Amino acid sequence: MHIAFRVDGSLHIGLGHIMRCLTLAKQCMDEHDVTFICSELPDHVESLLKDSVNALILLDESQWLLGNYKLSDIESAESVNKSNVHSGAALPEQAQHKQARYCIEALQVQSNTPPDILIVDHYQLSSPFCTAMRDYCKHIVVIDDLANRSHDCDVLLDQNLFENTNTRYKGLVPGNAVLLLGPEFAVLKEAFYQASTEITVKPTLQSEQDIPLHKSNHILVCFGGSDPCDVTHKVVAELSNLKSYSFTADIVVGGAYAHVDALTTLVAKHNHMTLHHNTPSMPQLMQKASFMIGAGGSMHWERAQMNLAGLIITIADNQIETTRYLHQRNCCMWLGESEKVTSEEIRKAIEFALNSPEKISDIANNARSLLNHEQCSSYVMDTIINAITR
């Protein structure tokens, strides 16, 4: 089959959508042809996709530059506020119809074979886009986590957990659509499945006397591929001030992180911290950590797979609802939103985690219990294809 993905990623909107689609693509590339359709991408992401998938289509910048807040050819462009990119507001219907036409034209140039499956992972596209694409694509799959707009799709995937997970898409998808909801359908890289085979659930600790005295605290810090608010620097600054604690730390930033030089200078002052730039070794780094300070989103499920507790600072609005619910269920510690959390709150949370290993262990075990650890790494894509072919 020919499977196409319509997805974007940039410094402004983050790279999580791109990475989870690429993970899905790798689950099926042995048997199917994969095309990615994107607007302008960071150079390292463009290179990654060119090396990873069968074909990459970059839409002409006069047709789509939402990552840079430009809609030069759409008459209603003035109605599209810059904040829409972050808030998840869908484009006007006319604009979505135009985007469908651009995608179809680009696909026709690239291949004589229309996609059997189009997977759409884009907050600004909804029913009008998908309905228009049905004239060219056999099946439509939508990946979403906002539940704030209608979708014309055959399958909808939302890997996140909410208090109303099973009802939040009622009325937003066709009645015959297959819903794949919750962390059972978490999209995880093969490396996390491989690394987690060595993980055993941490025993519930009754007291601090149960902690071996030689056990050192090792902290992992990561806020995704771009970290546009530079929360990483804020956290590392607080780690630098914790003079009375003995710990080591791995600091991870992605290829789109814009403040590498300043962070490198800061980390270099502390021999107990190590900076990793665009590393492929996240599963291994999670494996050795006592706990992690990071963002919400897909990393919730990576941490859960690796039995790693998270101190979470949300860096986008779409991370808040799931993170709040996981916090309520003692599956993470939510410190607040990146624009609001204070340095003092970060410091106190780190001190709590360092002083309370038994409670951190409980959080890790609770999070891990949300996933199905018996399934294979291609489970999600296999389920999507089976749902459609059935």
KEMAR-853000 format. One record per residue (C-alpha): residue in three letters; x negated, y, z. Coordinates in steps of 0.2 Angstrom, whole numbers. Example, Ala and Ser with C-alpha at 12.3 -4.5 7.8 and 13.67 -1.06 7.14 Angstrom:
# residues 2
<node><type>Ala</type><px>-62</px><py>-22</py><pz>39</pz></node>
<node><type>Ser</type><px>-68</px><py>-5</py><pz>36</pz></node>
This chain:
# residues 390
<node><type>Met</type><px>0</px><py>0</py><pz>0</pz></node>
<node><type>His</type><px>-4</px><py>18</py><pz>-2</pz></node>
<node><type>Ile</type><px>-3</px><py>27</py><pz>15</pz></node>
<node><type>Ala</type><px>-5</px><py>46</py><pz>15</pz></node>
<node><type>Phe</type><px>-7</px><py>58</py><pz>31</pz></node>
<node><type>Arg</type><px>-1</px><py>76</py><pz>31</pz></node>
<node><type>Val</type><px>-11</px><py>83</py><pz>46</pz></node>
<node><type>Asp</type><px>-21</px><py>99</py><pz>50</pz></node>
<node><type>Gly</type><px>-34</px><py>103</py><pz>63</pz></node>
<node><type>Ser</type><px>-45</px><py>118</py><pz>67</pz></node>
<node><type>Leu</type><px>-53</px><py>128</py><pz>81</pz></node>
<node><type>His</type><px>-37</px><py>136</py><pz>85</pz></node>
<node><type>Ile</type><px>-25</px><py>122</py><pz>85</pz></node>
<node><type>Gly</type><px>-37</px><py>109</py><pz>90</pz></node>
<node><type>Leu</type><px>-43</px><py>92</py><pz>82</pz></node>
<node><type>Gly</type><px>-32</px><py>80</py><pz>92</pz></node>
<node><type>His</type><px>-20</px><py>78</py><pz>78</pz></node>
<node><type>Ile</type><px>-33</px><py>74</py><pz>65</pz></node>
<node><type>Met</type><px>-42</px><py>62</py><pz>76</pz></node>
<node><type>Arg</type><px>-27</px><py>51</py><pz>81</pz></node>
<node><type>Cys</type><px>-22</px><py>50</py><pz>62</pz></node>
<node><type>Leu</type><px>-39</px><py>45</py><pz>58</pz></node>
<node><type>Thr</type><px>-38</px><py>32</py><pz>72</pz></node>
<node><type>Leu</type><px>-22</px><py>25</py><pz>64</pz></node>
<node><type>Ala</type><px>-30</px><py>26</py><pz>47</pz></node>
<node><type>Lys</type><px>-44</px><py>15</py><pz>52</pz></node>
<node><type>Gln</type><px>-32</px><py>2</py><pz>59</pz></node>
<node><type>Cys</type><px>-26</px><py>-1</py><pz>41</pz></node>
<node><type>Met</type><px>-40</px><py>3</py><pz>29</pz></node>
<node><type>Asp</type><px>-45</px><py>-15</py><pz>27</pz></node>
<node><type>Glu</type><px>-29</px><py>-19</py><pz>18</pz></node>
<node><type>His</type><px>-22</px><py>-2</py><pz>12</pz></node>
<node><type>Asp</type><px>-28</px><py>14</py><pz>3</pz></node>
<node><type>Val</type><px>-28</px><py>30</py><pz>14</pz></node>
<node><type>Thr</type><px>-26</px><py>48</py><pz>8</pz></node>
<node><type>Phe</type><px>-27</px><py>63</py><pz>20</pz></node>
<node><type>Ile</type><px>-19</px><py>79</py><pz>15</pz></node>
<node><type>Cys</type><px>-25</px><py>94</py><pz>25</pz></node>
<node><type>Ser</type><px>-28</px><py>113</py><pz>24</pz></node>
<node><type>Glu</type><px>-45</px><py>120</py><pz>27</pz></node>
<node><type>Leu</type><px>-55</px><py>110</py><pz>40</pz></node>
<node><type>Pro</type><px>-70</px><py>113</py><pz>50</pz></node>
<node><type>Asp</type><px>-85</px><py>107</py><pz>40</pz></node>
<node><type>His</type><px>-90</px><py>93</py><pz>51</pz></node>
<node><type>Val</type><px>-72</px><py>87</py><pz>51</pz></node>
<node><type>Glu</type><px>-71</px><py>88</py><pz>32</pz></node>
<node><type>Ser</type><px>-87</px><py>78</py><pz>31</pz></node>
<node><type>Leu</type><px>-80</px><py>65</py><pz>43</pz></node>
<node><type>Leu</type><px>-64</px><py>62</py><pz>33</pz></node>
<node><type>Lys</type><px>-73</px><py>61</py><pz>16</pz></node>
<node><type>Asp</type><px>-84</px><py>48</py><pz>24</pz></node>
<node><type>Ser</type><px>-70</px><py>38</py><pz>32</pz></node>
<node><type>Val</type><px>-55</px><py>38</py><pz>21</pz></node>
<node><type>Asn</type><px>-52</px><py>33</py><pz>2</pz></node>
<node><type>Ala</type><px>-47</px><py>51</py><pz>-3</pz></node>
<node><type>Leu</type><px>-46</px><py>69</py><pz>5</pz></node>
<node><type>Ile</type><px>-35</px><py>82</py><pz>-2</pz></node>
<node><type>Leu</type><px>-38</px><py>100</py><pz>3</pz></node>
<node><type>Leu</type><px>-24</px><py>111</py><pz>-1</pz></node>
<node><type>Asp</type><px>-29</px><py>127</py><pz>-9</pz></node>
<node><type>Glu</type><px>-31</px><py>141</py><pz>3</pz></node>
<node><type>Ser</type><px>-18</px><py>152</py><pz>-7</pz></node>
<node><type>Gln</type><px>-5</px><py>138</py><pz>-3</pz></node>
<node><type>Trp</type><px>-9</px><py>134</py><pz>16</pz></node>
<node><type>Leu</type><px>-20</px><py>143</py><pz>28</pz></node>
<node><type>Leu</type><px>-10</px><py>141</py><pz>44</pz></node>
<node><type>Gly</type><px>-26</px><py>137</py><pz>54</pz></node>
<node><type>Asn</type><px>-31</px><py>155</py><pz>50</pz></node>
<node><type>Tyr</type><px>-13</px><py>162</py><pz>52</pz></node>
<node><type>Lys</type><px>-10</px><py>166</py><pz>33</pz></node>
<node><type>Leu</type><px>4</px><py>161</py><pz>22</pz></node>
<node><type>Ser</type><px>0</px><py>172</py><pz>7</pz></node>
<node><type>Asp</type><px>12</px><py>164</py><pz>-5</pz></node>
<node><type>Ile</type><px>28</px><py>163</py><pz>6</pz></node>
<node><type>Glu</type><px>40</px><py>177</py><pz>4</pz></node>
<node><type>Ser</type><px>46</px><py>175</py><pz>22</pz></node>
<node><type>Ala</type><px>28</px><py>175</py><pz>29</pz></node>
<node><type>Glu</type><px>31</px><py>190</py><pz>39</pz></node>
<node><type>Ser</type><px>44</px><py>180</py><pz>50</pz></node>
<node><type>Val</type><px>30</px><py>167</py><pz>55</pz></node>
<node><type>Asn</type><px>22</px><py>174</py><pz>71</pz></node>
<node><type>Lys</type><px>4</px><py>169</py><pz>74</pz></node>
<node><type>Ser</type><px>10</px><py>161</py><pz>90</pz></node>
<node><type>Asn</type><px>20</px><py>148</py><pz>80</pz></node>
<node><type>Val</type><px>4</px><py>138</py><pz>77</pz></node>
<node><type>His</type><px>2</px><py>135</py><pz>96</pz></node>
<node><type>Ser</type><px>21</px><py>135</py><pz>101</pz></node>
<node><type>Gly</type><px>26</px><py>121</py><pz>89</pz></node>
<node><type>Ala</type><px>39</px><py>132</py><pz>80</pz></node>
<node><type>Ala</type><px>43</px><py>125</py><pz>63</pz></node>
<node><type>Leu</type><px>41</px><py>135</py><pz>47</pz></node>
<node><type>Pro</type><px>57</px><py>142</py><pz>38</pz></node>
<node><type>Glu</type><px>65</px><py>130</py><pz>27</pz></node>
<node><type>Gln</type><px>60</px><py>138</py><pz>11</pz></node>
<node><type>Ala</type><px>42</px><py>138</py><pz>16</pz></node>
<node><type>Gln</type><px>43</px><py>119</py><pz>20</pz></node>
<node><type>His</type><px>50</px><py>115</py><pz>3</pz></node>
<node><type>Lys</type><px>36</px><py>124</py><pz>-5</pz></node>
<node><type>Gln</type><px>23</px><py>115</py><pz>6</pz></node>
<node><type>Ala</type><px>32</px><py>98</py><pz>0</pz></node>
<node><type>Arg</type><px>30</px><py>104</py><pz>-18</pz></node>
<node><type>Tyr</type><px>11</px><py>108</py><pz>-16</pz></node>
<node><type>Cys</type><px>8</px><py>91</py><pz>-8</pz></node>
<node><type>Ile</type><px>17</px><py>82</py><pz>-22</pz></node>
<node><type>Glu</type><px>7</px><py>91</py><pz>-35</pz></node>
<node><type>Ala</type><px>-9</px><py>88</py><pz>-26</pz></node>
<node><type>Leu</type><px>-5</px><py>69</py><pz>-24</pz></node>
<node><type>Gln</type><px>0</px><py>68</py><pz>-42</pz></node>
<node><type>Val</type><px>-17</px><py>75</py><pz>-47</pz></node>
<node><type>Gln</type><px>-26</px><py>63</py><pz>-35</pz></node>
<node><type>Ser</type><px>-17</px><py>47</py><pz>-40</pz></node>
<node><type>Asn</type><px>-5</px><py>39</py><pz>-51</pz></node>
<node><type>Thr</type><px>2</px><py>30</py><pz>-37</pz></node>
<node><type>Pro</type><px>14</px><py>39</py><pz>-25</pz></node>
<node><type>Pro</type><px>12</px><py>35</py><pz>-6</pz></node>
<node><type>Asp</type><px>22</px><py>20</py><pz>0</pz></node>
<node><type>Ile</type><px>21</px><py>28</py><pz>17</pz></node>
<node><type>Leu</type><px>19</px><py>47</py><pz>22</pz></node>
<node><type>Ile</type><px>14</px><py>50</py><pz>40</pz></node>
<node><type>Val</type><px>17</px><py>68</py><pz>45</pz></node>
<node><type>Asp</type><px>8</px><py>74</py><pz>61</pz></node>
<node><type>His</type><px>12</px><py>93</py><pz>61</pz></node>
<node><type>Tyr</type><px>21</px><py>104</py><pz>72</pz></node>
<node><type>Gln</type><px>26</px><py>116</py><pz>59</pz></node>
<node><type>Leu</type><px>34</px><py>103</py><pz>48</pz></node>
<node><type>Ser</type><px>51</px><py>95</py><pz>51</pz></node>
<node><type>Ser</type><px>67</px><py>89</py><pz>41</pz></node>
<node><type>Pro</type><px>66</px><py>101</py><pz>26</pz></node>
<node><type>Phe</type><px>48</px><py>95</py><pz>22</pz></node>
<node><type>Cys</type><px>51</px><py>77</py><pz>25</pz></node>
<node><type>Thr</type><px>68</px><py>77</py><pz>15</pz></node>
<node><type>Ala</type><px>59</px><py>85</py><pz>0</pz></node>
<node><type>Met</type><px>45</px><py>73</py><pz>1</pz></node>
<node><type>Arg</type><px>57</px><py>58</py><pz>0</pz></node>
<node><type>Asp</type><px>59</px><py>62</py><pz>-19</pz></node>
<node><type>Tyr</type><px>41</px><py>56</py><pz>-20</pz></node>
<node><type>Cys</type><px>37</px><py>45</py><pz>-5</pz></node>
<node><type>Lys</type><px>45</px><py>28</py><pz>-1</pz></node>
<node><type>His</type><px>45</px><py>30</py><pz>18</pz></node>
<node><type>Ile</type><px>42</px><py>44</py><pz>30</pz></node>
<node><type>Val</type><px>34</px><py>42</py><pz>48</pz></node>
<node><type>Val</type><px>33</px><py>57</py><pz>60</pz></node>
<node><type>Ile</type><px>21</px><py>58</py><pz>74</pz></node>
<node><type>Asp</type><px>27</px><py>71</py><pz>87</pz></node>
<node><type>Asp</type><px>27</px><py>75</py><pz>106</pz></node>
<node><type>Leu</type><px>38</px><py>91</py><pz>106</pz></node>
<node><type>Ala</type><px>55</px><py>85</py><pz>102</pz></node>
<node><type>Asn</type><px>60</px><py>102</py><pz>98</pz></node>
<node><type>Arg</type><px>65</px><py>100</py><pz>79</pz></node>
<node><type>Ser</type><px>74</px><py>88</py><pz>68</pz></node>
<node><type>His</type><px>65</px><py>75</py><pz>58</pz></node>
<node><type>Asp</type><px>70</px><py>65</py><pz>42</pz></node>
<node><type>Cys</type><px>60</px><py>50</py><pz>45</pz></node>
<node><type>Asp</type><px>61</px><py>31</py><pz>45</pz></node>
<node><type>Val</type><px>49</px><py>29</py><pz>60</pz></node>
<node><type>Leu</type><px>45</px><py>42</py><pz>74</pz></node>
<node><type>Leu</type><px>30</px><py>39</py><pz>85</pz></node>
<node><type>Asp</type><px>28</px><py>48</py><pz>102</pz></node>
<node><type>Gln</type><px>15</px><py>40</py><pz>113</pz></node>
<node><type>Asn</type><px>17</px><py>52</py><pz>128</pz></node>
<node><type>Leu</type><px>27</px><py>49</py><pz>144</pz></node>
<node><type>Phe</type><px>41</px><py>60</py><pz>150</pz></node>
<node><type>Glu</type><px>55</px><py>59</py><pz>162</pz></node>
<node><type>Asn</type><px>67</px><py>58</py><pz>148</pz></node>
<node><type>Thr</type><px>56</px><py>48</py><pz>136</pz></node>
<node><type>Asn</type><px>70</px><py>37</py><pz>129</pz></node>
<node><type>Thr</type><px>83</px><py>50</py><pz>126</pz></node>
<node><type>Arg</type><px>73</px><py>66</py><pz>121</pz></node>
<node><type>Tyr</type><px>75</px><py>63</py><pz>102</pz></node>
<node><type>Lys</type><px>93</px><py>59</py><pz>102</pz></node>
<node><type>Gly</type><px>101</px><py>69</py><pz>88</pz></node>
<node><type>Leu</type><px>84</px><py>74</py><pz>81</pz></node>
<node><type>Val</type><px>81</px><py>59</py><pz>70</pz></node>
<node><type>Pro</type><px>93</px><py>48</py><pz>59</pz></node>
<node><type>Gly</type><px>102</px><py>35</py><pz>68</pz></node>
<node><type>Asn</type><px>93</px><py>21</py><pz>59</pz></node>
<node><type>Ala</type><px>76</px><py>27</py><pz>63</pz></node>
<node><type>Val</type><px>64</px><py>16</py><pz>73</pz></node>
<node><type>Leu</type><px>58</px><py>25</py><pz>89</pz></node>
<node><type>Leu</type><px>40</px><py>20</py><pz>95</pz></node>
<node><type>Leu</type><px>40</px><py>29</py><pz>112</pz></node>
<node><type>Gly</type><px>28</px><py>29</py><pz>127</pz></node>
<node><type>Pro</type><px>11</px><py>24</py><pz>131</pz></node>
<node><type>Glu</type><px>14</px><py>7</py><pz>125</pz></node>
<node><type>Phe</type><px>11</px><py>15</py><pz>108</pz></node>
<node><type>Ala</type><px>-5</px><py>25</py><pz>113</pz></node>
<node><type>Val</type><px>-16</px><py>27</py><pz>98</pz></node>
<node><type>Leu</type><px>-33</px><py>22</py><pz>104</pz></node>
<node><type>Lys</type><px>-50</px><py>20</py><pz>95</pz></node>
<node><type>Glu</type><px>-56</px><py>3</py><pz>93</pz></node>
<node><type>Ala</type><px>-71</px><py>7</py><pz>104</pz></node>
<node><type>Phe</type><px>-60</px><py>10</py><pz>119</pz></node>
<node><type>Tyr</type><px>-52</px><py>-8</py><pz>117</pz></node>
<node><type>Gln</type><px>-70</px><py>-15</py><pz>116</pz></node>
<node><type>Ala</type><px>-76</px><py>-5</py><pz>131</pz></node>
<node><type>Ser</type><px>-61</px><py>-9</py><pz>141</pz></node>
<node><type>Thr</type><px>-64</px><py>-28</py><pz>140</pz></node>
<node><type>Glu</type><px>-77</px><py>-25</py><pz>153</pz></node>
<node><type>Ile</type><px>-66</px><py>-15</py><pz>165</pz></node>
<node><type>Thr</type><px>-58</px><py>-23</py><pz>180</pz></node>
<node><type>Val</type><px>-45</px><py>-14</py><pz>190</pz></node>
<node><type>Lys</type><px>-53</px><py>-5</py><pz>205</pz></node>
<node><type>Pro</type><px>-47</px><py>-13</py><pz>222</pz></node>
<node><type>Thr</type><px>-36</px><py>-2</py><pz>232</pz></node>
<node><type>Leu</type><px>-47</px><py>6</py><pz>245</pz></node>
<node><type>Gln</type><px>-41</px><py>7</py><pz>263</pz></node>
<node><type>Ser</type><px>-53</px><py>19</py><pz>270</pz></node>
<node><type>Glu</type><px>-70</px><py>28</py><pz>266</pz></node>
<node><type>Gln</type><px>-79</px><py>14</py><pz>275</pz></node>
<node><type>Asp</type><px>-74</px><py>3</py><pz>260</pz></node>
<node><type>Ile</type><px>-85</px><py>13</py><pz>249</pz></node>
<node><type>Pro</type><px>-103</px><py>6</py><pz>247</pz></node>
<node><type>Leu</type><px>-115</px><py>19</py><pz>254</pz></node>
<node><type>His</type><px>-126</px><py>18</py><pz>239</pz></node>
<node><type>Lys</type><px>-112</px><py>22</py><pz>227</pz></node>
<node><type>Ser</type><px>-116</px><py>39</py><pz>219</pz></node>
<node><type>Asn</type><px>-103</px><py>51</py><pz>212</pz></node>
<node><type>His</type><px>-104</px><py>53</py><pz>193</pz></node>
<node><type>Ile</type><px>-92</px><py>66</py><pz>185</pz></node>
<node><type>Leu</type><px>-87</px><py>67</py><pz>167</pz></node>
<node><type>Val</type><px>-81</px><py>83</py><pz>159</pz></node>
<node><type>Cys</type><px>-73</px><py>85</py><pz>142</pz></node>
<node><type>Phe</type><px>-59</px><py>96</py><pz>135</pz></node>
<node><type>Gly</type><px>-58</px><py>89</py><pz>118</pz></node>
<node><type>Gly</type><px>-66</px><py>93</py><pz>101</pz></node>
<node><type>Ser</type><px>-64</px><py>112</py><pz>101</pz></node>
<node><type>Asp</type><px>-60</px><py>119</py><pz>119</pz></node>
<node><type>Pro</type><px>-54</px><py>136</py><pz>112</pz></node>
<node><type>Cys</type><px>-52</px><py>143</py><pz>129</pz></node>
<node><type>Asp</type><px>-70</px><py>137</py><pz>135</pz></node>
<node><type>Val</type><px>-63</px><py>128</py><pz>150</pz></node>
<node><type>Thr</type><px>-79</px><py>118</py><pz>150</pz></node>
<node><type>His</type><px>-90</px><py>132</py><pz>155</pz></node>
<node><type>Lys</type><px>-78</px><py>137</py><pz>169</pz></node>
<node><type>Val</type><px>-79</px><py>119</py><pz>176</pz></node>
<node><type>Val</type><px>-98</px><py>118</py><pz>174</pz></node>
<node><type>Ala</type><px>-100</px><py>134</py><pz>183</pz></node>
<node><type>Glu</type><px>-91</px><py>127</py><pz>198</pz></node>
<node><type>Leu</type><px>-101</px><py>111</py><pz>197</pz></node>
<node><type>Ser</type><px>-116</px><py>122</py><pz>198</pz></node>
<node><type>Asn</type><px>-111</px><py>130</py><pz>214</pz></node>
<node><type>Leu</type><px>-108</px><py>113</py><pz>223</pz></node>
<node><type>Lys</type><px>-124</px><py>113</py><pz>232</pz></node>
<node><type>Ser</type><px>-119</px><py>102</py><pz>247</pz></node>
<node><type>Tyr</type><px>-113</px><py>87</py><pz>237</pz></node>
<node><type>Ser</type><px>-124</px><py>74</py><pz>228</pz></node>
<node><type>Phe</type><px>-117</px><py>70</py><pz>211</pz></node>
<node><type>Thr</type><px>-122</px><py>68</py><pz>193</pz></node>
<node><type>Ala</type><px>-112</px><py>74</py><pz>178</pz></node>
<node><type>Asp</type><px>-110</px><py>71</py><pz>159</pz></node>
<node><type>Ile</type><px>-104</px><py>86</py><pz>150</pz></node>
<node><type>Val</type><px>-96</px><py>83</py><pz>133</pz></node>
<node><type>Val</type><px>-91</px><py>95</py><pz>119</pz></node>
<node><type>Gly</type><px>-85</px><py>92</py><pz>102</pz></node>
<node><type>Gly</type><px>-92</px><py>98</py><pz>85</pz></node>
<node><type>Ala</type><px>-80</px><py>112</py><pz>84</pz></node>
<node><type>Tyr</type><px>-85</px><py>119</py><pz>101</pz></node>
<node><type>Ala</type><px>-90</px><py>137</py><pz>98</pz></node>
<node><type>His</type><px>-101</px><py>140</py><pz>114</pz></node>
<node><type>Val</type><px>-114</px><py>127</py><pz>113</pz></node>
<node><type>Asp</type><px>-129</px><py>138</py><pz>115</pz></node>
<node><type>Ala</type><px>-122</px><py>147</py><pz>131</pz></node>
<node><type>Leu</type><px>-117</px><py>130</py><pz>138</pz></node>
<node><type>Thr</type><px>-134</px><py>122</py><pz>134</pz></node>
<node><type>Thr</type><px>-143</px><py>136</py><pz>144</pz></node>
<node><type>Leu</type><px>-132</px><py>134</py><pz>159</pz></node>
<node><type>Val</type><px>-133</px><py>115</py><pz>159</pz></node>
<node><type>Ala</type><px>-152</px><py>115</py><pz>157</pz></node>
<node><type>Lys</type><px>-154</px><py>124</py><pz>174</pz></node>
<node><type>His</type><px>-147</px><py>108</py><pz>182</pz></node>
<node><type>Asn</type><px>-157</px><py>91</py><pz>181</pz></node>
<node><type>His</type><px>-142</px><py>82</py><pz>187</pz></node>
<node><type>Met</type><px>-131</px><py>87</py><pz>172</pz></node>
<node><type>Thr</type><px>-132</px><py>80</py><pz>154</pz></node>
<node><type>Leu</type><px>-124</px><py>89</py><pz>139</pz></node>
<node><type>His</type><px>-118</px><py>78</py><pz>125</pz></node>
<node><type>His</type><px>-113</px><py>87</py><pz>109</pz></node>
<node><type>Asn</type><px>-101</px><py>78</py><pz>97</pz></node>
<node><type>Thr</type><px>-105</px><py>61</py><pz>104</pz></node>
<node><type>Pro</type><px>-98</px><py>45</py><pz>98</pz></node>
<node><type>Ser</type><px>-100</px><py>37</py><pz>115</pz></node>
<node><type>Met</type><px>-85</px><py>43</py><pz>125</pz></node>
<node><type>Pro</type><px>-79</px><py>25</py><pz>130</pz></node>
<node><type>Gln</type><px>-96</px><py>22</py><pz>138</pz></node>
<node><type>Leu</type><px>-97</px><py>39</py><pz>146</pz></node>
<node><type>Met</type><px>-80</px><py>35</py><pz>154</pz></node>
<node><type>Gln</type><px>-85</px><py>18</py><pz>159</pz></node>
<node><type>Lys</type><px>-99</px><py>25</py><pz>170</pz></node>
<node><type>Ala</type><px>-89</px><py>40</py><pz>178</pz></node>
<node><type>Ser</type><px>-81</px><py>40</py><pz>195</pz></node>
<node><type>Phe</type><px>-68</px><py>53</py><pz>189</pz></node>
<node><type>Met</type><px>-66</px><py>65</py><pz>174</pz></node>
<node><type>Ile</type><px>-61</px><py>83</py><pz>173</pz></node>
<node><type>Gly</type><px>-53</px><py>86</py><pz>156</pz></node>
<node><type>Ala</type><px>-38</px><py>91</py><pz>146</pz></node>
<node><type>Gly</type><px>-21</px><py>82</py><pz>143</pz></node>
<node><type>Gly</type><px>-15</px><py>75</py><pz>127</pz></node>
<node><type>Ser</type><px>-23</px><py>59</py><pz>120</pz></node>
<node><type>Met</type><px>-36</px><py>59</py><pz>133</pz></node>
<node><type>His</type><px>-23</px><py>54</py><pz>146</pz></node>
<node><type>Trp</type><px>-22</px><py>37</py><pz>137</pz></node>
<node><type>Glu</type><px>-41</px><py>35</py><pz>134</pz></node>
<node><type>Arg</type><px>-44</px><py>38</py><pz>153</pz></node>
<node><type>Ala</type><px>-30</px><py>25</py><pz>157</pz></node>
<node><type>Gln</type><px>-37</px><py>12</py><pz>146</pz></node>
<node><type>Met</type><px>-54</px><py>15</py><pz>154</pz></node>
<node><type>Asn</type><px>-46</px><py>15</py><pz>172</pz></node>
<node><type>Leu</type><px>-53</px><py>32</py><pz>175</pz></node>
<node><type>Ala</type><px>-44</px><py>45</py><pz>186</pz></node>
<node><type>Gly</type><px>-42</px><py>63</py><pz>178</pz></node>
<node><type>Leu</type><px>-42</px><py>80</py><pz>186</pz></node>
<node><type>Ile</type><px>-32</px><py>89</py><pz>172</pz></node>
<node><type>Ile</type><px>-32</px><py>107</py><pz>166</pz></node>
<node><type>Thr</type><px>-20</px><py>108</py><pz>151</pz></node>
<node><type>Ile</type><px>-26</px><py>118</py><pz>137</pz></node>
<node><type>Ala</type><px>-11</px><py>118</py><pz>126</pz></node>
<node><type>Asp</type><px>8</px><py>120</py><pz>129</pz></node>
<node><type>Asn</type><px>12</px><py>103</py><pz>122</pz></node>
<node><type>Gln</type><px>1</px><py>95</py><pz>136</pz></node>
<node><type>Ile</type><px>11</px><py>102</py><pz>150</pz></node>
<node><type>Glu</type><px>26</px><py>91</py><pz>151</pz></node>
<node><type>Thr</type><px>18</px><py>74</py><pz>151</pz></node>
<node><type>Thr</type><px>4</px><py>80</py><pz>162</pz></node>
<node><type>Arg</type><px>16</px><py>87</py><pz>175</pz></node>
<node><type>Tyr</type><px>26</px><py>70</py><pz>175</pz></node>
<node><type>Leu</type><px>10</px><py>60</py><pz>176</pz></node>
<node><type>His</type><px>5</px><py>71</py><pz>191</pz></node>
<node><type>Gln</type><px>22</px><py>67</py><pz>199</pz></node>
<node><type>Arg</type><px>19</px><py>49</py><pz>197</pz></node>
<node><type>Asn</type><px>1</px><py>50</py><pz>205</pz></node>
<node><type>Cys</type><px>-7</px><py>45</py><pz>188</pz></node>
<node><type>Cys</type><px>-17</px><py>61</py><pz>187</pz></node>
<node><type>Met</type><px>-21</px><py>77</py><pz>196</pz></node>
<node><type>Trp</type><px>-14</px><py>92</py><pz>187</pz></node>
<node><type>Leu</type><px>-24</px><py>108</py><pz>192</pz></node>
<node><type>Gly</type><px>-14</px><py>120</py><pz>181</pz></node>
<node><type>Glu</type><px>-15</px><py>128</py><pz>164</pz></node>
<node><type>Ser</type><px>-31</px><py>134</py><pz>157</pz></node>
<node><type>Glu</type><px>-26</px><py>153</py><pz>157</pz></node>
<node><type>Lys</type><px>-20</px><py>152</py><pz>175</pz></node>
<node><type>Val</type><px>-31</px><py>140</py><pz>185</pz></node>
<node><type>Thr</type><px>-43</px><py>149</py><pz>196</pz></node>
<node><type>Ser</type><px>-61</px><py>144</py><pz>199</pz></node>
<node><type>Glu</type><px>-57</px><py>141</py><pz>217</pz></node>
<node><type>Glu</type><px>-43</px><py>129</py><pz>213</pz></node>
<node><type>Ile</type><px>-56</px><py>119</py><pz>202</pz></node>
<node><type>Arg</type><px>-69</px><py>119</py><pz>215</pz></node>
<node><type>Lys</type><px>-56</px><py>113</py><pz>228</pz></node>
<node><type>Ala</type><px>-50</px><py>99</py><pz>217</pz></node>
<node><type>Ile</type><px>-68</px><py>93</py><pz>213</pz></node>
<node><type>Glu</type><px>-72</px><py>93</py><pz>232</pz></node>
<node><type>Phe</type><px>-56</px><py>83</py><pz>235</pz></node>
<node><type>Ala</type><px>-61</px><py>70</py><pz>222</pz></node>
<node><type>Leu</type><px>-78</px><py>69</py><pz>229</pz></node>
<node><type>Asn</type><px>-72</px><py>67</py><pz>247</pz></node>
<node><type>Ser</type><px>-57</px><py>55</py><pz>243</pz></node>
<node><type>Pro</type><px>-63</px><py>40</py><pz>233</pz></node>
<node><type>Glu</type><px>-49</px><py>29</py><pz>239</pz></node>
<node><type>Lys</type><px>-36</px><py>42</py><pz>232</pz></node>
<node><type>Ile</type><px>-45</px><py>44</py><pz>216</pz></node>
<node><type>Ser</type><px>-45</px><py>25</py><pz>214</pz></node>
<node><type>Asp</type><px>-26</px><py>24</py><pz>217</pz></node>
<node><type>Ile</type><px>-24</px><py>37</py><pz>203</pz></node>
<node><type>Ala</type><px>-35</px><py>27</py><pz>191</pz></node>
<node><type>Asn</type><px>-25</px><py>11</py><pz>194</pz></node>
<node><type>Asn</type><px>-8</px><py>20</py><pz>193</pz></node>
<node><type>Ala</type><px>-13</px><py>27</py><pz>176</pz></node>
<node><type>Arg</type><px>-20</px><py>10</py><pz>169</pz></node>
<node><type>Ser</type><px>-4</px><py>2</py><pz>174</pz></node>
<node><type>Leu</type><px>6</px><py>12</py><pz>161</pz></node>
<node><type>Leu</type><px>-3</px><py>3</py><pz>146</pz></node>
<node><type>Asn</type><px>-1</px><py>-14</py><pz>139</pz></node>
<node><type>His</type><px>-19</px><py>-21</py><pz>140</pz></node>
<node><type>Glu</type><px>-14</px><py>-37</py><pz>130</pz></node>
<node><type>Gln</type><px>-12</px><py>-29</py><pz>113</pz></node>
<node><type>Cys</type><px>-25</px><py>-28</py><pz>99</pz></node>
<node><type>Ser</type><px>-32</px><py>-12</py><pz>93</pz></node>
<node><type>Ser</type><px>-22</px><py>-12</py><pz>77</pz></node>
<node><type>Tyr</type><px>-5</px><py>-14</py><pz>87</pz></node>
<node><type>Val</type><px>2</px><py>3</py><pz>83</pz></node>
<node><type>Met</type><px>-1</px><py>3</py><pz>64</pz></node>
<node><type>Asp</type><px>4</px><py>-15</py><pz>63</pz></node>
<node><type>Thr</type><px>21</px><py>-10</py><pz>72</pz></node>
<node><type>Ile</type><px>24</px><py>5</py><pz>60</pz></node>
<node><type>Ile</type><px>21</px><py>-6</py><pz>44</pz></node>
<node><type>Asn</type><px>31</px><py>-20</py><pz>51</pz></node>
<node><type>Ala</type><px>46</px><py>-8</py><pz>55</pz></node>
<node><type>Ile</type><px>46</px><py>-1</py><pz>37</pz></node>
<node><type>Thr</type><px>43</px><py>-18</py><pz>28</pz></node>
<node><type>Arg</type><px>57</px><py>-26</py><pz>38</pz></node>
